[in-house]
Amino acid sequence: MYAPTIERAVPVPLERLAWLGAGALAAVLVTVGVGLLFLCASTALDELRTT
């Protein structure tokens, strides 16, 4: 018995995925930047030990 195979292409929204990835990257960079601002503001160089 012959059964034809049906192949369908799944549409992948690449442009929308790219925007989502760019937004996620921007959110991570903002989070890291805010963390570095707080880290630099609360850390004095003379408090750091070099042992």
C-alpha positions in Angstrom: 0.0 0.0 0.0 1.4 3.4 -1.0 1.1 6.3 1.4 2.3 9.6 0.1 4.5 11.7 2.4 3.5 15.2 3.1 6.1 17.7 4.1 5.1 21.1 5.3 7.5 24.0 6.0 7.0 25.5 9.4 7.2 29.3 9.2 9.7 30.6 11.7 9.4 34.3 12.5 13.1 35.2 12.3 12.6 38.9 12.4 10.4 38.7 15.5 12.9 36.3 17.1 15.8 38.7 16.4 13.9 41.6 18.0 13.2 39.4 21.1 16.8 38.4 21.3 17.9 42.0 21.0 15.5 43.0 23.7 16.8 40.3 26.0 20.4 41.3 25.4 19.5 45.0 26.1 17.8 44.0 29.4 20.9 42.0 30.4 23.2 44.8 29.6 21.1 47.3 31.6 21.0 45.0 34.5 24.8 44.5 34.4 25.3 48.3 34.1 23.1 49.1 37.1 24.9 46.4 39.1 28.3 47.8 38.2 27.1 51.3 39.2 26.2 50.0 42.7 29.4 48.0 42.9 31.6 50.9 42.1 29.7 53.3 44.4 30.0 51.0 47.4 33.6 49.8 46.9 36.6 51.9 47.8 40.0 51.1 46.4 41.7 51.4 49.8 39.3 48.7 51.3 40.5 46.1 48.8 43.3 43.9 50.1 46.1 42.5 48.0 47.1 39.3 49.7 
